Each structure stands twice: as structure tokens, then as C-alpha cells.
Amino acid sequence: MQLSVIKFQHSRHLTDKDFTWFLHEEQEYFNSLLQEPEEDVLAFKYLETLESQSSANSKI
């Protein structure tokens, strides 16, 4: 490890386990971004349904 990393660790009171934990948390965060939140999906489906209904009503 480079000296600057070691100095940073000591100045922030971090251990090697902390870095492992940071990586784990980061991976969980990125995995959570792989799927859109269900409430967003439902909101868009609702809007699409309203648009379809509005379009169908205007053709009548």
C-alpha cells in the first residue's frame, strides 16, 4: 500500500475492514439501481393508460 493511503486511513481512523464494507455497500447500491422502483413503474403504466383512454375518447 502506498504511504498516502496509509496516512489517509490513520487520519480518518479507518481499517481495511472499513474499505471492504464500503465496497459492499457500494455494490448493494449499484445493484439496487438495476431495477426501477415499483412505484415508478406503476405510475408510468397509469399515465400510459390515461393517455390511451384520452386518445380513444378523442376518436369517438
Protein Blocks (a to p, Z undefined) as FASTA:
>chain_A
ZZklmmmmmmnopafklmmmmmmmmmmmmmmmmpccfklmmmmmmmmmmmmmmmmmmmZZ
